[in-house]
Amino acid sequence: MSEAAISTDTAVSFYKNARNKTGVTSNLHVIMDGIRNGNWEKEVEAVRNEKDKTRRSRLKQGVPAFTPSGVFAERKVSGLQCHSGVLAIDFDLEDNPQLGVELASVRATLEKDKFSEYVSLSVSGQGLFVIIKIDEAKHTENFLYLEQYYKETYGLVIDKSCKDVSRLRFVSYDPNLYHNKDAEKYCESAQEYTKMCQPAQKDAKAYPSSQDDNARIMADIVKSGKMIGDDSYGDWVTIGFALAATFGEAGRGYFHALSQRGVKYDAGECDKKYSNCIETNQGKVKFGTIVHMAKHAGVVLSQPKQGDWPEGLGKTRKRSKEIVGLGSFWVVLEEGDIDLCTVTLFQEFLPANGFRRYKVNPNDSAYVYVRISGSLVEPVLPVQIKDFVLDYLKKEKQNAVKEEKKTLKKVFRKVQASSGFLFSEWQINSLPYVTIDFLRDTFDTCYLFFSNGVVEIKKDSTCLHPYTKLQELEKFVWKKSVNPHVFCEADTPSMFAEFVANTSSYVLTEDERAAESALGEEHLPVGERWMRMSDLESKITAFGYLMHGYKDVASCPVVIGCDAQISEKGVAEGGTGKSLFLVQALSQAKNLLQIDGQTTDLSDRFCFQQVTPDTHIIAFDDANWKFDFRTLFQRVTGNFSVERKNAMKLDIPFEVSPKMCITSNHTFKGEGHSFTRRQHIIEFSDYYKLRTPKEVHNKALFTAWNYEERNAFFSFAIHCIQEYFEKGLVAPKIRNYETRKLLDSTPDGFSEWADSSITLNKEFLRNDLIEDYKSVTGDIEIKPKVFTESLLRWVRHRGFTYNPSTNGKRDIRNGKTHVFIAKIAKNN
């Protein structure tokens, strides 16, 4: 007998699809049988296999559907004729991201719930729906209780639209559909709900309630290596709530330790879930629940003997004489063995030595480990924390007396042997958080940090402050911001300034070079002198802009350095000094991350994982023609997200995220305001193509400089910052970038053909132009679409207007496409 035959009193309305307004009466159990048996397998699998979101939504609208909560004359609340006595609730992937990795586990947990009559995959295959028996007179009230019940019991969020009694439910396909015909009817009152949510507290009173004793119990559980609970999503969340209620933030490490024993452990998801447990915890799940789970798993919990446990370390242990040094984190047992106190290590010793967790974005749960030394802050990795502890023990051993040397040698060996466990992610996660107030650049002020002080730079002044000023202001700086150079402002000429000027000096003909040599640059044509000055100013202000850490949300473009010379299509010339200017020079003064523009795949989600909170500038060096600038859009104008392998994603706020620059021998695809407002182009002359910087300046830039030359470089850098404060980003008179971009984005010979073959203010048939282009260039394979796109690019580049009578749109008459190109009329 089918399950539908067991109960035939659950009537619902059934619809051919979501657009159908008139349904027929059917039976809930018949429909659920159809979901299991694959009555609609073809339609459902079509939805699940469609990758395009729009097409998937359209397919979904054609899938049959039903109203689980009753029969309706019209598909609206007022159309309800009789209630079915059930409520269908949805758990969507969007609201419950854990379903992406824990779908099977969450499903198994829901199937164990005594109120679940049916549990099935949704039509998308990415979510779940559950059908529950309720009191039909209290549909909305029951929904509100259920919403709270699932959130607090399992950490799951119900789709709020399920509250609507007339809500439509798509059919699905699930051969493993779960059915419990004996499922309990959901309780009807808040009082019953409260009782229901209380977890079993069996054996809770049999164990100590002090925080030290709770920590001892957790140490026993962790050391046992056993899994408590059944690795289900429900038990996982229950453990999280119990730890959050008992230890708060300090319990995060325990949660990671226990979670790691599950087959689907993910550090980022684990951290998010524990943060959620802290935020939503109401203290209803007590520590006794963990005690009960541990006993059930066979964990032996040592019993306390009052007054005999120093810091909860064991009942027969006595602390030896304290080891000399800051914040010792071990005890010597009577038998001479060493016991490491992990709570002391991570809550006292390491914090006393400056190690903390720091949230780059206060509104995000992600964090980085940092070490604070005086006013300096640096990001650190777990391996660096381990190395610090081992180095500390080595130094202590060197300065210790004989007996202490033996003890410290044992401690060192114990730390080294257990380092994999001791410095694992879940242990280090118990480090306390810290809020850091950094000294940051402002709209009109820039700070450069040297070994002898902080240079405060404004438009008309500079001032060198001692580092005691930071302490007075209680401000901090990233350690990598500090340059080891001892700065003293100088008026001596800068070799780098000469280099920048040369990159704006263009190779002349022999006659022009002779004239310049004899008469000086002032005798060059006015246009050429203006172009050179424009080039130079653009580079000076661009350098100052990148040195200035402040980011203006209204305009914060990427600086792009490219060659001014027009080369043969597909040929990358290079050798003009772009990388010296935008990579090597900036890295002398700022913490710059250089990324290989040739090999880096910007579509790789981890391509920015080397970016840290103290990264000032990201330089994509030697970007090739495949470089997709569009992928940077969000990071240019919004927060900078950094996905890291085996770690939480960082979301660096826009105002403290790194600025970016690119060097390339190619132009980038993309046109329009969205691209131009995010790009600041500077061109480099071919001056250094004929001779290297070392040949011109008689020594290598940067690496061969003495103190005075390095000091002159920093003085010039300050001048660039002040020029930027005075003038902003100066846009150069671009010589050839747009021409190169036109040549790169159109077929070979197209621009030359258009220049010679198209007459302005004359109407053509597009097909005639295409035929003429084919006969002149020999490109007989060109498609009409490619021809039109190329023609429009040529029109824009030349400053003409396309089909002015149709406002730039296609002009089709008598089935033929007409083309009219004219000069843009200037206003009088």
N, C-alpha and C positions, 0 to 999 in steps of 0.2 A: 504493500500500500504506500502511495506517495505521501510525503509529509503534508501536502495540501489537503489530503483527505482527513488528516487528524483534526484539523480545525478549519471550518468553512465559514466562520462568522465574521471574518475581518474583511469587510467590503471597502474597496477603494475605487477611484476613477482612473481609467487608463486612456492615454492619448497616443495617436500615431506618431506625433513629434511635438516639439516645443511650440511650434506655430499653431498647432491644432487647438482650438478653443473649446470644442465639444468632445467630451470623453464618453467612454462606455464603462459600465460598472464591471469590475473584475474582483478577484480575490488576492489579497496580499500574498498568501502562501503559494498560490499558483504562479504569481509573478516571480517570487523568490526561487521557486523550482525552475522556472525558465532561465533565470540568471545562472543557476548551477549547471543546467543541462545545455547551455549554449544556444538558446533560441535566437539570441541577437548577437551571436559571436561575430559575424561578418561586419555588422555596422560598428560594433564596439572596437574591434581590432583596427578598423580603418581610422578611427579617432586616435587610438593609441600609437599607431605607426606614423601619423602625419607630424612632421617636424615644424612646419610653418604654423605659427600661432593663429593667424587669421583663417587659414583654411581649416585648421583643426576646430576652431570655434564654429565655423559654418557646418562642418560635418556633424558636430555635436548637436546642433539644433535640429538635425534630421533624425536623431535617435529617438525611439519610443520612450515615453515617460509616464509616470503615475504620481498620484498624490497620496503618500503613505498614511496620512492622518484622517482620511475619510473619503466620502462620496460628495461631489460638488455638482450643483446644477450649472453654476458658472464658476470659472477658476478664479475666485476671490473669496475673501473671508466670509462675506455675507452670503455666499452661495453654498455654504456647508449644509448638507442635508442630514448626514449622520456621521459621527466621529468613529474612527476605527479602533480607538483605544490604544494607539501606539504613536510614538514620536520618533522620527528619523533624524539623526544628527550626523553632521559631516566633520571630518578632520582633514583639512586641506593641507597640501605641502607648503603653500605660501604662508599659512599661519603656524605651521608646525614643521620647521626645516629638518627636525630630527627624522622625519619620515623618509628623507632622502637616503639615509644610511641605516635606519633602524625600523624600517617598515614591518619586517617579519616579527621582530621582537615586540613592537608596539601592538601589533595585531594579536599575538599570542597572549599578551597581557589583557587586552580588551576581551578576548574570548573567555578568559578566566573570571571576568567580572560577573557577579551574580545577576546583574540587571540586563546583560546582553542577550537578547533573544536571537538576533541575527547580526553577524559581522561579515562584511564583504568589501572587496575592492571597489573603488568608484569607477565611473566610466573611463576616466583618464588613466587608471591603473597606478596612479601616483598617490592617491589618498584612500581613505577608508570611510565607510558609513556604518552606523550601528542603529539597529531598531530596538526600541525599548517599550515595554508595556507601561502605560501611565493611566492616571485617572483622567478620563476625557473631559471632565468638568474643570480641570485645572491645568490646561495645556500650557499656557504662558508661564504660570507659577512653577510648574515642573521643569520647564526649559531653564528658567533662571537658576533653580537649585542645581540642575544638572550641569549647567555652565560652570558653576562654582565647584561642584563635586569633581569634575574631570580636571579642572585646573589645579586644584589642591592635591588630589590623589595621584594624578599621573603627569601633571605638568602639561596637559594638552589643551588646546584652544579650539572651541567649537565655532563653526561658521554661524555668525549671528542671525543670518537669514533663516536658519532652521526654526526660529521662533514663530515664523508665519505658518499658521495652520494649513494654509492653502499652498504651501511651497511645493513646487514640482521637483520630482526626483527622477533622473535619467535611469533607465535600466542599465545593466552592466553584464559582464561575463566573468564568472569566477567559479571554476569547477571545485574549488576548496571552500566554498561558502559555508560559514559556520551557522548552525541552528541549535538552539537549546529551547525545546518546547516547554521546559519547566523553569524558565527564567523567572526571577521574582519581579513582581510589579514594583515600580519605583515608589518610594515613600512619598507621602503627600504633604508633610508638614516640615517646617524648618527645624522643629525640635527633633523629629526623627532623623532629619538630615545630619544634624550636629552629632547625634549619637553614632550614626553610620560612619562618619568621617574619622572618629576616634580610632587610632590603631591599637592593636593589642599591646598591653603593657606588661605582659607576663614576665615574671622574674625581675622586673625593674627594681623593686625594693631590696632585692638580695645583693645589690652591688652598690659600691660607694658612689656618692653624688658629687664629690669635690672635683674641681676642674683638673687637678693633678692626677686624681685616680682615673678620671675619664681618659686623660692622655695616656696613662699606663695601659688601660684596656685597649686603646687604639694601637699602641705599640705592640701588644700581644697579638692583635688581629693581623697587623701588617707583617710582623715577623713570621707568623704561622704560614704565610703564603697561600692560605686557603681562601676560596671565594665564599663570601657570605651572600645569601640570597640565591636566586636561581638564574642569574644573568638576564633576567627579563627587564623590560623598560620600567615596569611598575616598581620592582624592587630597587632598581637603580635610582629612581626619583625619590623613593622612600628614604633610602640611605642619605641622599643629598639633603633632604629636609631635616633629618635627624641631626646630621653634622652641622648644618647651618644654625639650627636652634641651640645646639650645645656649644659649638666653638666659634660661630660667626666666621669671619674672614680667615681665622687661623685654621679652620677645618678644610680649607681648599686642598691642601697637600694630601690630607687623608683621603679626600674624595678621588683625587687623581690616582692614588696608590691602589685603592680598591677597584676603581674603574679599569685600570690597566689589565686586570685579570680577565676582563671580558674580551671576547673575540673581535669586537668591533670598536675598540677603544680609539678615540680621536681626541687629541689634546684640546683642540679649539672648541669642539662641541661640548666636551666635558667642562671646560671653563665657562662657556655660556650657560650651561645648565646649572652649574653651582651658583653663578651670579643670579640666575633666575630664582633659585631656591632661597637665597638670602633676601631678595627683594620681595618675594611673595610669601615667605614663611610666616606662619601665624603661631608657631610653637605647638602645634597639635601633634606632631610626630616627635616623640621623646627619645632620649638616648637609650632607654631601656629596650626600644625596638631593635637597635643594633646589637645590644647584649644578647637578646633573644635569638637573633639571626646567627650570631657568632656561636652560641652554644649548639644551635641546631646543626651548624656546619662542622662541629667537632673541635672548635678552637678551645684550648685549655687556658682559662683566665686565672692567673695567680690571685689568691685571696689576700686582702690587705691585713696588716697587723699594725694597729694605730701607733703612731709615733716612731715607727721603725724604717720609714721610707724617705730618704733624702730626695726631694724633687721627683717622687714617684718612680724610682729607678729599680726597685726590687726589695723584697722583704728582709734579706739578710745582708744588704749592702751598706757599707759605711763609707762616707766620703773621706778620701785621704787629704793630706795637707794640700792646700791650693797650689797649683803650678803658677810660677811667676809669669805674668803676661796679661794682656788685655783679654778679658772675657773668656776664660778657659771653658771648654765645652766637653770635658770628659771627666770620669771619676775612676779611681783605682779601687778595685775590689779587694777584699781581704786576701784572696788567693793570688793577688798580683796581676790579675787580668784587667784589661781596659774596657770600659763601657762608654760608648759615645752618646752624648746627650743631644739628640737632633733638635729638640725644641730649643735648648739653650743656644745651639749653633746658629739656627736660623732666626731666632727671635731676639738674641742678645749679641752674640759674638760678631756675626756678619754685619748686622745693622750698626754696631758700634764702630765697625771699620768702613762704614759708608755705603754698604750694599743695600739697595732697596728695589722695589718695583715702581715704575713710573708710567702713568697713563699719559701718552702724548695727546690724546683727545679725551678730555674729561667726560664727554658724553658717550664714550665707547668703552667696552669692557676690555679691549686689548691693551697690553702693556709691554714694556721692555724692562730688562734688568739694567740698573745703572750703578755706578759707584761714584760717590761724592767725596772729593778731597778738598777741603777748604771751600773755595768758591768755584772749583772746577768739577764738571760732571762729564762722565764718559759712559756710553753704552757698553755692557759686558755680556758675554755668553756664559752658559753654565760651565764650560771648560775653563774659562778664565777665573771663575769663582773657585773652582777646585784647585787650580794652580796657585791662587792666592793663599788658600788654607795650607797647602803643602809647603809653599815658600815660607809662610809664617812659622810653621813647625820646624823647618830647617834652621831658620835664624834663631829661634828660641833655643834649639838644641846646641847651637854653637856657643851661646852665651850662658848656658846652664852649668850648674855644678854636676859632679859625677852622678849622684843618685838621680837627679832630675833628667840627666842625659838618657839614662836607661828608660825612664818613663816616657820621655818624649819620643824616643826611638820606637817604642811599642805603639804609641799613639799614631805616629807617622805611618807605620806599617798597617795599622788597623784602618786608618783613613784611606790609604792607598788601595788596600784589598777590597774595601767596600765602596769605592768611589762611584761605581756604576749605579748602585742603589742610593748612596748618600747624596749624590748631586744630580739625581734624576729630576725631570721636569716637575713631578708632583711634589718633591721635597722642597725644591727652591721656590715653588709657588707659595710657600708659607712665609716668605720674606714680606715684611710690612710695606705698605704703599707710602709714597712720599709726594708731596706737592712742591714743585720747584718754580720759583719766580726768576726767570731768565732776564738778563739785560739784553733787550732786543732793539734793533734799529727802528726808528720811527720815520714818519713822513719826511722830516727835514733834518734828520740826524743819523749818522752812520758811525758804528764803532769798529775799530780794528784793534786786535789784541796782540801785543808783543810781549817778550819776556820781561821787559822793563816797565810795562804799564799799558793803559788803555788809551788809545787815541780817539778822542771825540771829534767828529768832523761835521761841521755845518757849512753852509754855503760860503760864508765869508771868514771862517775861522777854524783853527784846529787847536786842541788842547790835550796834553798828555797827563793823564791821571794815574796815581799809584793804585795798586790793587786793593789797598786798604779802603779805597772809595767803594768798591763792591761790597766789602764787609759792612761798611757803614749803612749802605742802602739795602743790605741783605739780599743782594742779587747774585745770580750765578751765570756762568758761561760754559758752553761745551768745551771740553779740553782740546779738541781738534781745531777749535777756533783760534787758539793761541799759537802765534808764530814764534819760533825760537830766536828770531832776529832781535837785536837790541836797536830800537829805532831812534833816529835823531833826524829831524826834518832837514833836508839839504836843498841847496839851490843848484847843485852841479848838474850838468846835462845828463839825461838818461839815455843809455844805449837803446832801451826798449822804446822810448819816444821816437828815436830816429828810425827804428824798425817800423813802427806804426806809420810814420810819415812816408816811408818808402813803399809800403803796401798800397798807398794812395797815389803813387807816382807811376805814370804810364810810359812805356817804352816809346820813344819818338823816332822819327826818321833821322837819317844822318844829318840832313840840313837843319832840322828842328833841334836836334841835340847840340849841334855846333852853335846855333843861335842862343840856346839856353845857357850853354857854358860861357859864352862870351858876354851876354847881356843880363843874365840872371832870370829867375823864374817870373819876375814881374813883367817881363817882355813877352811872355807867352800870350796867346789869344785869350781874351777875357773869359770866353766860355770854358776853355780848358782850365784856367786858374780857378774859376768858380767850382768846376767839377772836382778838382783836387781838394779844395777847401771843404766842400760838402762831404766828400769821402772821408777826410780826416776827422771832421767834427762828428760824423756818424759813428766812427770807430771809438773815438774818445768817450762820447756819451754812452755808447753801448757797453764799453768796459766799466764805466762808472755805475751804470744801471745794474750790471751783473754783480758788482762788488757790494752794492747796497742791498741789504737783506730784507728791507721792507717791501711788501707786495700790495699793490693797489688793485682792488677787485675790479675797478673800472678799466684797467689796462695793465696787463702783465704778459707781454708777448714773449715768444721764443726767439732768441737772436740766432739768425741763420747766416753763416759765413760761406760765401761761394766765390767761384772764379768769375772775374769780369770778362775774361777772354772767351770769345765764341769759338768753340772747337767743333770738329766734325761730329755729327750725330753718333752717339754710342761710344765716343772716345772720351775717357776721363783724363784730363790733363793733370791738375794738381800742382803741388810744389810752389804755392803762392804764399805760404805762411799762415794759412787759416788755423791750423792746429796749434802752431806756436802762440797765436794770439788768444784763441778761445779755449784752449785746453791747458797748455803748459804754463802760460802766464798767469791765468786765473788760479791754477792749482798752487802757485807760490804764496797766495794770500788767503785762499778759501779752501774749505774741505770740499773738494770736487770729486765726484764719481764719474769716471770715464767709462762709457759703454761703447763697445765696438759696433758702429753703425752698419758694418758689412754683414756680420753674422748674427746679430741679435734678432730674434723673432718677436716683434712687438705683440703678436697674438698669443704668445706664451704667457699664461697667467702669472708665472713666477719670474718674468724677465726683470722686474724691479726689486727682487728680494734683497739685493745688496744695499738698497736705499735704507738709511737709518735716520733717526730723528735729528742727528747732527749733520746730515748732508746739506750743504748750502747750494751747490750747483750740480746739475746732471748735464754732462756733455756727451752727446752722441757724435762720435768722431768718425768721419769718412763714411757717412750714410750713402748707401747705394741707391740705384734708381727704383728699387722695390720698396723703399722706406715709405710707410703709410702714415703721413702726418695726421690724418684724421683720428688715428688711435690715441693721439695725445690730447684731443679736444677737452675731455673732461678734466684731465690732470692740469691743463693750462689754466682753466677758469674756475675749477672747483677744488675740493679736497683731493689729496693725493693718496690713493689706496695702494697698499703694498701687501701682496700675498706672499707668505713665506712658507716653505715646506716644513711640515711638522710643527707649525706654530700658528698662532692666531693672526688674522689679517689686521694690519695696521691701517688706520684711517687718519693720516696726518692732515690737520686743518689747513685750509688754503693759506692763511696768513703766516704760517711757519713752515710751509712746504718749500722744497727747493725750486729755484728758478732753473730754466733749461736753455741750452744752446746746442746748435748743430753745425757741424762742418760737412760740406758735401761738394763733390764735383758735378753733381746733377741737380736738376730742378725737381720739385715735388708736384705730384698730381693734386688737383683740387683748385677750384676757382670760387669766387664770391666772397662776401663779407665775412662769413664764418672762418674762412682761411686767412684772409688778409689782416683781420684784427688780431689774430693770434701769431702773426709773423712779423719780424723786423729784419729785413734783408740788409746785409752789408757785403759789398763786393771788394775783392782783393785783386790788385793789379798783377801783372806778370813780371814785376821788377825782380823778384827772387827766382824766377825760372832760369835766368841767364847766369846767376851767381848765387851761391848759398849765403845764408846769414853769416856763417863763420868767415867766408871770404870777404864779405863787405865790412864786418866789424872786427876782424882779426882775432876773434875768439867766439866760442859757442855761447849762445844766450843762456842765462840762468846758471848752468852747471859750472861755468868757468869764471863766474863773477867774484870779485873781491868784496870786502865789506862796503866800500864806498859805492860801488856799482849797484849792489843790492839795495843799499839805502836810497840811492837815486831812483831805483825802480819803484819802491814803496812811496816815495814822495810824488812820483808821476801818477801812481795809482790814486793817491789822495786828490791830486789835481783833476783826474778824470771824474771822481765822485763829485767834486765841487762843480765841475762843468755840467754834470748831469743835473745837479740841484738847480743850477742856473737856467739851463735850456731845455731840460727834459730829454727824451730820446729824439735826436735829430735825424730825420729821414733823409738819406742821401739822394742825390739825383742818380737813380739807377741807370747804369749804362746799358747793360746787355742782359740782365736776368730775365726780363719778360720776353726778349727776343729768343733767348736760349730755351725758355719754357715753351714758346710757340713751336720752335723747331723740334723739341722733344715730344710734343703732344700731337703733332700732325705728321702725315706720311712724308717720306723723303721727297724734297723738291716741291712740296705743296706751296710753301710761302713764296718761293721764287716764281712759280707759275701764277699765283694770284696777283703778285705785284706787277707782272707784265701783261696779264691777260684780262683783268677786270677793269672796266671803265666805270668811273663814278657817275652817278646820276643817269644811269642807263639801265633799262629793264632787260633782264635775261630770263630765259626758261632754264630751270635748274638742269634739266636733262642735257641741254645744249652745253652748259658749262662742264658737266661731268664728262661728256664726250670729248670736249676740247682738252680737258685735263688729261684724259687717258691717252689721247694722241700725242700730246706734248711730252708727258713724263713716262709713258709706257706702262703705267700702273693700271692694267686693265681689270684687276680684281677688286678695286675699291667699291665699297657698298655705298648706296645713297645716304644712309644714316651717318657713316663715317665722313663722307664728303661734307655733309651739312654741318656736322659738329666741327670739323676742321675749318670750314668757311667762317663760322661764327667766331671761333677763336682768332682767326686772322683779322676779322672786322673789329673785334674788341681791342686787339693789340695795336692796330693802326689808328684807333680812335674814330672809326666811322660808325654809321648807324645802319641797321639792317631792317629792311622793309618798314620804313617810318609810317607808311599809311596804315599798317596793321599793328602798330606798336611793337614791332619786333617779332610778331607771330607769323606763322606760315600764310602765304598768300596763294590760295588755290582758286583758280578760275577755269571753268570748262574742263575740269579734271586734270589740269596741268599746274605745276608749282612754279610760281614766278619769283624772281629774286631782283631786288632793287637795293643798291648800296650807295649811300651818300655821306658827305661830310656832316659832322654834327654842327648845327648852326650855333654861332656864338651870339650871346646877348650883347646888345649895344650898351 
